[in-house]
Amino acid sequence: MRKFVLFLLAALPAAFLLSGCKTVRAEGPTLKIPPAKPHLDQAKHSLKNKKDAAATLPPVLGGLVSSDSWVIYKDKQQEEFKGNVSYDNGVYAFRSDYALSERAQSRFSASGNVYLKQVEPNGPVYQAYADRARYNYKTQKGELRADKGKKIRLIYTDGKQEPVTAYARKASFNLADEIFVLEGDVRVERPTPEGLQTLTAQKATLQQAKNHLVLEGGAALADPQRTLQAQTIVYDGNNNQSYAYGARPLLSGQSEQGTFAIIADKVQSDNEGRRVVLDGKVQGWVVSPRLNDSAINDKF
């Protein structure tokens, strides 16, 4: 689940701006071809002007991106793509209804049925669906957004397991600092042999370099056997520990002894779940089926 979030978000901007890749179909403005010059000196002068103009014109994406309409705004250093916008080189794929390249701001944005995909050779596949996307290739910051009442969808598939899927209203990332954030009714679903595991929160922040994940706002981790609920849940990969606090964390579920529910001020464990520590006003109960079925209960 952690790898899914960090690698998929890291892959998103790569689909926007790729240089040195194979060219795909593009429809652009018609260029008028000037008539041949009758004199050699005029031809040389014309060639010099063209070279000077080419030096000031930034590289264009029209040779890489396919669309129904492609317009270049030279003064603004912008390229506008409308209708069936797409790019696909076999490794990276991108689709949208509209896209705008703004060279002066080092920014690329897209809207309408945005789809991003990365296929790593002999590796996993990363996909994203959104209504709007933006990436600044100078600051390496970007975001994905969903329209009102909708969510973005992120999918990680490694070929060995069922796909891991995440939903949120917004995803933002800073590749320079390796920080990735999901916000707004975050939900991650991960199928396992034991059943579906889910992670929910209002906000999820991943610091890739520190291997550190924080779930905030009504956070919960659940599988078919147990559920952990708290205001904040932290996964610290580098120090091999996880802990939950705020709003009296509640751990409930089933074990070999029966059903249980435990409340404490703080719950801490190693990331394998072999050692669990409960701190501060620990309260709870365990219901054993063997005790419930015992004949002694007939006396009461």
C-alpha positions in Angstrom: 0.0 0.0 0.0 2.9 2.4 0.9 4.7 1.6 -2.3 1.6 2.1 -4.3 1.1 5.6 -3.2 4.6 6.8 -3.5 5.5 5.2 -6.8 2.3 6.1 -8.5 2.3 9.7 -7.6 6.0 10.0 -8.5 5.1 8.6 -12.0 2.3 11.0 -12.8 4.3 14.0 -14.0 6.5 11.9 -16.2 3.7 11.4 -18.6 3.3 15.1 -19.1 6.6 16.2 -20.5 8.8 13.7 -22.3 11.5 14.7 -24.7 13.4 12.4 -27.1 10.4 10.0 -27.4 8.8 8.7 -30.6 6.6 11.2 -32.4 2.9 10.5 -32.7 0.2 12.1 -34.9 -0.5 15.8 -34.3 -2.6 18.3 -36.2 -1.2 21.8 -36.0 -1.6 25.2 -37.8 -0.9 25.4 -41.5 2.5 27.0 -42.3 2.8 29.1 -45.4 5.9 28.3 -47.4 7.5 31.5 -48.8 8.3 31.6 -52.5 11.9 31.0 -53.7 14.1 34.0 -53.6 15.5 35.1 -57.0 18.8 36.3 -55.7 21.3 34.5 -53.6 21.9 37.3 -51.2 18.2 37.5 -50.5 18.1 33.8 -49.8 21.0 34.0 -47.3 19.3 36.9 -45.6 16.0 35.0 -45.3 17.8 31.9 -44.0 19.5 34.0 -41.3 16.2 35.4 -40.1 14.6 32.0 -39.9 17.5 30.7 -37.8 17.2 33.7 -35.5 13.5 33.1 -35.1 14.0 29.4 -34.5 16.5 30.2 -31.7 13.9 32.2 -29.9 11.0 29.8 -30.3 10.9 27.2 -27.5 10.6 23.6 -28.3 7.0 22.5 -29.0 5.0 19.5 -27.8 2.9 19.3 -30.9 5.1 16.7 -32.5 4.6 14.4 -29.5 1.0 15.0 -28.5 -1.9 14.1 -30.6 -5.2 16.2 -30.5 -8.1 17.4 -32.7 -6.8 20.9 -32.4 -3.4 22.4 -31.7 -2.7 26.1 -31.4 0.6 27.8 -30.7 0.6 31.2 -29.0 4.2 32.3 -29.7 4.1 35.6 -27.7 2.7 33.8 -24.6 5.0 30.7 -25.1 1.9 28.5 -24.9 0.5 25.5 -26.7 -3.2 24.6 -26.5 -4.5 21.2 -27.3 -8.3 20.5 -27.6 -10.2 17.3 -28.2 -8.9 13.7 -27.8 -5.6 14.8 -26.4 -3.2 11.9 -26.1 0.3 10.7 -25.9 1.6 7.1 -25.7 5.1 5.8 -26.2 4.5 2.3 -24.7 5.8 3.2 -21.3 4.0 6.4 -20.6 0.5 7.2 -21.7 -1.6 10.3 -21.2 -5.2 11.3 -22.2 -7.5 14.3 -21.6 -10.1 16.5 -23.3 -8.0 19.6 -23.0 -4.3 20.4 -22.2 -2.2 23.6 -22.0 1.6 23.9 -22.0 2.8 27.2 -20.5 6.6 27.4 -21.1 7.0 30.8 -19.4 5.6 29.3 -16.1 7.2 25.9 -16.7 3.7 24.4 -16.3 1.6 21.8 -18.0 -2.1 21.4 -17.1 -4.9 19.2 -18.3 -8.6 18.8 -17.7 -11.6 16.6 -18.7 -11.3 12.8 -18.3 -7.6 12.9 -17.4 -5.9 9.5 -17.5 -2.2 8.8 -16.8 -0.4 5.5 -17.0 3.2 4.2 -16.5 4.2 0.7 -17.4 7.6 -0.3 -16.0 9.6 -2.9 -18.0 9.0 -6.3 -16.3 7.5 -4.3 -13.4 4.3 -2.8 -12.0 1.7 -0.7 -13.8 0.6 2.7 -12.3 -2.7 4.4 -13.4 -4.5 7.6 -12.4 -7.9 9.0 -13.2 -8.8 12.6 -12.5 -10.8 15.6 -13.7 -7.9 18.1 -13.6 -4.1 17.8 -13.4 -1.3 20.3 -13.1 2.5 19.9 -13.0 5.3 22.5 -12.7 8.5 20.9 -14.1 10.7 23.6 -12.6 9.6 23.2 -9.0 8.6 19.6 -9.5 5.3 20.2 -7.8 1.9 19.0 -9.1 -1.6 18.0 -8.2 -4.6 15.9 -9.3 -8.1 17.0 -8.6 -11.7 15.8 -8.9 -14.8 17.8 -9.7 -17.3 18.4 -7.0 -18.9 15.2 -5.8 -16.3 13.0 -7.4 -13.0 11.5 -6.5 -9.7 10.8 -8.3 -8.7 7.2 -8.6 -5.2 5.7 -8.4 -4.4 2.1 -9.2 -1.2 0.1 -8.6 -0.8 -3.4 -10.2 2.3 -5.5 -9.8 1.1 -8.6 -11.7 1.5 -10.8 -8.6 -1.4 -9.5 -6.6 -4.8 -8.0 -7.1 -4.7 -4.2 -7.9 -4.4 -1.8 -5.0 -6.8 1.2 -5.4 -6.8 4.6 -3.7 -9.6 7.2 -3.8 -9.4 10.9 -2.8 -10.7 14.3 -3.8 -7.2 15.6 -4.3 -3.6 14.4 -4.7 -0.6 16.7 -4.5 3.1 15.9 -4.7 6.5 17.5 -4.4 9.1 15.4 -6.2 12.0 17.5 -5.0 11.2 16.8 -1.4 9.6 13.4 -2.1 6.4 14.3 -0.3 3.0 13.0 -1.5 -0.4 13.9 0.0 -3.9 12.6 -0.5 -6.8 14.7 0.8 -10.6 14.4 1.1 -12.3 11.2 2.1 -9.1 9.1 1.4 -9.7 5.4 1.0 -7.2 2.7 0.0 -8.3 -0.8 -0.8 -5.8 -3.7 -0.8 -7.0 -7.3 -1.5 -5.2 -10.0 0.4 -5.7 -13.8 0.7 -7.3 -13.1 4.1 -9.7 -10.6 2.7 -9.9 -6.9 1.8 -7.8 -4.5 3.8 -8.9 -0.8 3.9 -7.3 2.4 5.0 -9.4 5.5 5.5 -8.7 9.1 6.6 -9.3 12.7 5.7 -5.6 13.1 4.8 -2.7 10.9 4.1 0.9 12.3 4.0 3.8 10.2 2.8 7.5 11.3 3.1 9.2 8.9 0.8 12.8 9.5 1.9 11.9 8.9 5.5 9.5 6.0 4.8 7.0 7.8 6.9 3.2 7.8 6.5 0.7 9.8 8.6 -3.1 9.3 8.4 -5.1 12.2 9.9 -8.8 12.9 10.6 -10.9 9.9 11.6 -8.1 7.5 10.6 -8.8 3.7 10.4 -7.1 0.6 9.4 -9.3 -2.5 8.9 -9.2 -6.1 7.7 -11.7 -9.0 8.2 -10.3 -9.8 11.7 -9.7 -6.4 13.3 -10.1 -2.6 13.1 -8.0 0.2 14.5 -9.6 3.6 14.8 -8.0 6.9 16.0 -7.7 10.5 15.1 -4.1 10.0 13.9 -2.3 6.8 12.8 1.5 6.9 12.0 3.6 4.4 10.1 7.4 4.9 10.7 9.2 2.5 8.4 12.7 3.6 9.2 12.2 3.0 13.0 10.0 -0.1 12.5 7.1 1.2 14.5 3.5 2.3 14.1 1.3 4.1 16.6 -2.2 5.6 16.9 -3.4 8.5 19.2 -6.1 11.1 19.6 -9.8 10.5 20.2 -9.1 7.5 22.4 -7.8 4.9 19.8 -10.1 1.8 19.6 -8.8 -1.6 18.6 -11.5 -4.2 18.0 -12.0 -7.5 16.2 -11.6 -11.2 16.6 -8.8 -13.4 17.9 -8.4 -17.1 18.9 -9.8 -16.2 22.3 -12.9 -14.5 21.0 -14.1 -11.0 20.1 -12.5 -8.1 21.8 -12.5 -4.3 22.0 -9.7 -2.2 23.7 -9.5 1.5 24.2 -6.4 3.4 25.3 -4.8 6.9 25.0 -2.2 5.5 22.7 -1.5 2.3 20.8 2.0 1.4 19.6 3.4 -1.6 17.9 6.2 -2.8 15.6 5.2 -2.9 12.0 4.8 -6.6 12.0 2.3 -6.5 14.8 4.2 -8.9 17.0 4.5 -6.5 19.9 1.6 -4.1 20.9 1.8 -1.6 23.7 -1.3 0.2 25.1 -0.7 3.3 27.2 -3.0 5.5 29.3 -6.4 4.5 30.8 -6.5 1.2 29.1 -10.0 -0.3 29.0 -11.5 -3.2 27.2 -13.3 -6.5 27.1 -13.0 -10.0 25.6 -15.9 -12.3 24.9 -14.9 -16.0 24.6 -17.3 -18.3 22.8 -16.2 -21.2 25.1 -17.3 -19.1 28.1 -20.6 -18.1 26.5 -21.4 -21.8 25.7 -20.4 -23.1 29.1 -23.1 -24.9 31.1 -22.5 -22.5 34.0 -24.4 -19.9 32.1 -27.6 -21.9 32.5 -27.6 -21.1 36.2 -28.0 -17.4 35.5 
